[in-house]
Structures are given as structure tokens and as C-alpha cells.
Amino acid sequence: MDPANLQCFSQPHWRVIAQGFQPEAWFSEGRGTGTGGILMPKPEDLLVGNRYYRFANSRSPRPAQLGGGWWVDYENFRTITTYAAAHSLNLSYAARLFLALPIDWTRADRVVSAILEIPLRAYAGKGKQADTRGDRWTPIQHLPVKQLYIPGLYREGAPDQLYERAFPKPSFEYTDTR
């Protein structure tokens, strides 16, 4: 069965977003700007029945929390949680270290997790350095995690959102805020 978001992989702007660029800036300013993202993103089919995880901002609306494209699989989520426990860090801070999540971008105070119910494809790879207002966030290099960017989960104004079919029974938990 084809991934429900297969058409996104024939539209090059999704790969550009996965690389951390903002393609809409090309239209408004005539140039691409961006930071963060995935270094050399490769398409990867996600496994139906597996649980996927996302760090989100608890103050964002539910569509932003669940429909955002940036996710990790269980193995990589476990790397982050194990590191947090071993180094007495709260989970939010550990996520920032592994995923290069600047404070300006997200509170990362909520973990969204859900079992994938329909076939999807993601761009996968090692995260790049993020730069915001002169502050640089470099992902931990000695324990890299694979990041996933799932294009097409949310489409503004669409009556039927892909994230609702893909992840119909999500779990929302707060990260440890020590």
C-alpha cells in the first residue's frame, strides 16, 4: 500500500523544508532562508503499528502539537530519555541537546506520542545545527539521533487532516520540568 503522503515526495519544496529552509521566503524575498533541519534527508517508509514521538509546545493548539512534521521513532526517543536519566537532565532539555531545538522555537514541554495507523513516508536523517538570533544549537555529535520530517500531516484550511488518520489516538504528556 502506498504511503498516504506519497504525493509530497514529488513536490520538491517538502525536501527543502526537511533541510531546514523556508521556501516561502523565496517568493517574498527572492531568497531562501533557514536553519536547522536534516542533513541530506532521505525518504523512509514508516512502519504501521510503531509508536512515534514528537516534542511540542503545550501552549500551541492541538493541530500544531500533533500535525507538526518533526518526529522521532522509539529507538531514537529512547536514546534521548536514557541520556536524560543518566545525566539528571529533564526531558525537555535533553530533547533540545539531541534535536537542536532553540528555546525561541518551542517550549518542548510536551511529548506527543502515537501509534501509526496508516502508511506514511518521512524524510529521515541526522539533524543540523540550528541558529537563532546568533545563538547556535548543535545536536549532540557522539550520540546522533535520526530525525524524521513527515510532510503533509497538516494542511491549513483542509477539512480532513492527515495527522488525524495517521495518529487517531495520540497521547499527550508533559516533560519533566525540574
ZATIMAR-307151 format. One record per residue: x, y, z of N, C-alpha, C, O in turn. Coordinates in steps of 0.001 Angstrom, whole numbers, plus 500000, padded with zeros to 6 digits. Layout:
REM residues N
XYZXYZXYZXYZ ...
REM end
This chain:
REM residues 178
500839498818500000500000500000500000500889501252500000501846501339500770 500572502200499146501349503434499060501160504301500303500083504304500899 502207505040500699502060505975501814500990507026501499500864507467500357 500227507419502509499145508394502329499678509763501918498936510568501355 500944510035502188501542511320501821502530511189500658503430512016500513 502367510171499848503288509911498739503437511113497805504540511387497332 502334511840497532502395512990496620503373514066497116503910514826496309 503605514137498415504548515126498953505974514873498466506787515797498432 506283513646498092507641513309497680507892513582496203508999513372495707 506867514050495504507058514520494130507031516048494085507155516638493012 506872516683495228506864518144495354508141518559496087508239518359497298 509115519131495386510443519357495966510481520284497176511435520226497952 509474521136497361509548522061498498509511521333499840510002521868500834 508941520122499896508909519378501158510316518952501573510652519000502756 511135518540500617512517518164500944513306519394501386514148519312502280 513029520522500761513688521774501143513339522130502592514203522570503351 512080521940502971511666522193504361512378521218505298512837521618506368 512476519946504912513172518961505735514630519347505945515218519010506973 515218520050504980516603520512505097516722521767505958517825522266506178 515593522277506447515627523421507342515446524760506657515632525801507288 515092524760505396514893526018504683513422526401504662512549525554504853 513154527662504433511796528188504373511510528606502932511840529723502532 510899527716502154510714528035500733509830529250500485509975529908499454 508922529565501400508075530739501190508902532027501155508469533030500586 510087531999501763510961533169501730511465533438500305511761534581499957 511562532401499496511981532597498106510982533480497364511362534307496536 509715533293497670508688534055496963508576535482497483508382536411496698 508695535668498793508511537004499358509773537848499301509694539065499136 510939537218499436512186537976499492513133537644498340514156538305498162 512795536636497573513661536260496474514855535424496873515765535230496067 514876534917498115515979534062498550515472533101499608514453533353500251 516178532014499785515800531032500795516527531292502091517739531505502091 515816531278503177516444531412504481516098530175505274515077529533505029 516931529850506206516616528699507027517746528321507939518862528831507838 517431527425508824518376526929509794517831525622510353516632525358510270 518692524823510909518260523547511459517938522570510349518517522628509264 517013521678510628516613520691509639517501519463509650518249519222510597 517403518695508579518107517423508443519198517550507383518990518113506308 520355517014507720521465516963506779521220515805505822521083514666506267 521164516061504544520957515052503499519751514141503794519922512934503960 518537514707503862517356513889504176517084512827503114517162513087501914 516768511643503579516459510513502694515029510042502975514627509976504136 514259509714501940512917509171502157512982507829502900513847506994502636 512056507653503821511985506419504603510517506110504885509776506969505362 510108504893504591508743504481504910508649504168506391509471503430506934 507639504735507041507411504491508462506596503216508616505848502832507717 506747502569509758506108501283509974504775501428510698504714501930511821 503718500984510043502397500981510657502459500091511899503038499005511864 501863500555512987501875499812514243502979500237515186502961499867516359 503955501017514696505013501528515560504589502847516188503780503591515633 505155503118517356504890504384518050505952505407517644507142505099517565 505487506629517390506371507746517037506160508866518050505106508964518678 507186509713518200507219510728519257507559512091518681508273512220517687 507018513102519348507249514475518933507311515357520166506480515221521064 508290516268520224508368517255521305507636518498520832507906519012519747 506712518978521647505849520083521235505740521125522344506204520931523468 505118522221521984504850523324522903503435523134523453502472523099522688 503309523014524767501995522775525372501035523941525171499824523774525313 501556525108524846500700526285524641500200526413523200499370527270522897 500707525563522329500259525575520933498937524828520819498647523959521641 498125525156519802496881524416519600497166522964519211498244522645518710 496203522109519444496349520679519172496827520393517745497712519555517575 496278521056516699496795520772515349498299521016515222498979520284514503 498823522022515900500265522291515844501043521229516617502131520826516206 500475520777517742501164519770518544501223518423517826502260517760517835 500136518024517217500069516716516582500391516771515087500910515802514533 500093517879514439500278517987512999501631518499512566501903518575511368 502491518853513514503835519287513150504606518135512525504387516974512869 505496518453511618506167517415510849507343516728511510507780515682511030 507874517278512596509128516759513159508864515712514228508225516000515241 509365514470514001509121513328514865510400512519515041511385512742514337 510383511573515988511437510563516141510754509224516394509625509169516881 511454508152516056510918506821516329511282506403517755511968507135518469 510818505223518159511027504773519535512505504663519884512926505127520944 513290504060519011514718503859519292515415505187519590516203505275520532 515135506201518806515785507497518996515195508251520180515919508969520870 513900508103520430513292508678521630513930508060522874514216508754523849 514146506754522825514770506052523958516193506550524189516619506667525338 516927506841523141518275507405523297518212508710524086519027508942524979 517241509560523751517093510854524426516688510653525885517259511291526770 515716509779526156515257509586527540516329508928528403516480509270529576 517068507990527831518139507325528576519240508315528937519747508302530058 519606509166527998520624510181528249520152511150529331520920511511530223 518897511566529252518342512482530257518436511868531648518861512535532592 518050510620531782518087509955533089519520509778533584519803510002534761 520418509380532694521810509133533090522534510403533519523473510345534312 522104511544533001522784512808533299521931513753534146522239514940534257 520869513230534739519967514008535613519454515280534930519427516356535528 519054515134533678518505516261532923517005516069532769516520514938532733 516265517181532679514852516995532361514749516672530870515636516997530080 513648516030530514513489515524529156513466516650528125513977516486527017 512887517770528476512846518914527566514261519374527199514559519619526030 515115519485528198516485519932527946517254518901527109518003519269526204 517068517621527410517741516582526638517280516617525179518087516438524267 515990516846524961515484516950523586516152518114522863516518517990521694 516310519237523546516994520388522936518418520020522518518870520412521442 519127519264523368520503518873523071520590517945521862521458518119521006 519706516972521791519771515978520714519182516477519402519657516113518326 518146517312519490517421517721518288517696519173517883517100519673516928 518586519843518597518915521248518320517642522094518260517326522696517233 516926522126519375515660522866519467515858524148520272515807524113521501 516080525268519606516250526530520336515010526894521157513880526575520787 515250527553522249514163527993523135513191528881522372511988528830522626 513681529689521448512814530572520651511832529795519778510790530333519403 512139528552519449511303527790518537510171527059519245509059526982518724 510444526529520415509452525711521105509784525581522582510945525647522986 508743525397523374508945525102524792509414523655524961510090523336525939 509066522791524030509424521359524081509042520769525442509751519917525977 507928521225525988507499520787527313506410519718527262505847519349528293 506121519234526085505116518194525922505644517148524948506253517471523928 505394515889525289505710514784524382504394514274523825503495513884524570 504299514282522519503159513698521823503649512354521307504708512269520686 502879511311521566503240510015521007501981509358520475500880509575520983 502165508560519452501013507881518852501493506712518015502608506701517492 500622505739517907500885504589517051500404504928515646499277505386515457 501262504700514674500938504990513285499919503971512771500129502762512866 498817504479512227497711503620511780497637503431510265496998502490509794 498280504309509498498255504199508041499678504390507508500497505025508173 499987503857506334501339504019505790501672505497505523500881506228504927 502843505907505973503370507249505720504837507130505352505496506137505660 505323508143504701506745508261504368507257509534505028506526510515505165 508526509504505437509163510668506062510518510898505413511072510010504765 511034512089505594512437512355505317513168512070506618512739512521507680 514271511324506547514987510910507740516461511265507616517022511292506521 517074511537508763518500511806508776518954512472510055518178512705510982 520215512762510068520872513405511206520553514902511193520580515536510138 520254515457512354519923516871512460521113517784512230522260517420512491 520815518979511736521837520004511501521840521020512636520944521034513481 522840521850512639522927522938513608521816523950513355521522524299512212 521211524409514430520184525446514336520785526755514824521588526770515757 520398527834514198520918529154514546519744530110514665518984530284513712 519594530721515808518519531670516019519049532869516786519568532745517896 518908534009516179519342535272516799520780535197517301521109535743518354 521625534523516544523032534432516904523376533303517864524554533020518081 522368532650518445522618531500519309522638530249518455521719530008517673 523691529449518606523804528223517816523515527017518692524007526894519813 522703526139518141522345524896518817522839523749517939522340523545516832 523811523014518432524377521900517684523914520601518319524077520412519524 523333519696517522522911518413518094524110517661518667525223517768518152 523875516908519726524923516063520301525530515228519184524814514589518413 526844515239519103527529514573517990527931513133518293527969512307517381 528230512815519541528716511469519850527591510436519985527856509234520008 526347510895520073525180510015520120524114510579519185523059511008519652 524361510588517894523380511213516990522066510438516968522050509210517064 520981511165516842519673510535516673519158510841515272519470511873514678 518373509923514778517748510106513470516471510903513676515612510524514473 516352512008512953515148512818512995514282512480511788514777512096510728 512977512633511981512020512379510911511238513642510622510766514311511541 511100513967509357510197515041508953509121514400508092509404513887507010 507873514431508583506743513815507888505958514921507187505202515641507840 506120515070505881505409516141505172503924515830504995503517514676504863 503134516897504997501721516787504670500791516423505809499597516230505578 501292516323507030500411515958508149499320516994508387498185516654508718 499678518252508216498716519335508424498699520231507194499747520627506684 497499520543506725497331521482505608496332522533506069495183522214506376 496761523751506115495903524831506602494597524896505815494596524927504584 493486524917506552492168525051505950491563523765505412490403523759504999 492319522683505407491788521418504883490785520826505877491043520821507081 489650520329505389488656519756506299489098518411506882488668518031507971 489948517703506162490438516390506577491948516490506744492668516700505767 492430516342507965493867516441508213494489515046508267493951514136508897 495619514896507602496297513606507537496697513117508927496617511919509197 497124514014509812497547513576511141496410512895511904496667512041512751 495151513262511617494014512650512303493833511185511890493433510350512701 494131510884510628494046509493510159495288508700510546495199507520510886 496431509347510492497688508661510775497844508340512259498294507252512620 497477509276513106497659509146514552496333509412515273496219510421515968 495324508535515129493993508832515661493878508793517187492938509362517742 494807508139517868494719508015519330496018508491519982496750507689520564 496304509780519889497572510280520434497555510356521961496503510406522597 498730510363522504498941510563523938499727511858524106500686512109523377 499321512670525062499999513940525343500486513905526790499689513739527714 501783514061526981502361514061528326503296515250528463503934515670527497 503370515787529676504318516864529934505698516270530199505819515208530810 506722516955529741508078516531530055508360516928531488507666517771532056 509373516326532067509796516657533419510336518087533405511246518389532633 509811518940534216510234520352534214511022520716535464510834521794536028 511900519823535897512726520098537078513424521418536984514157521796537898 
REM end
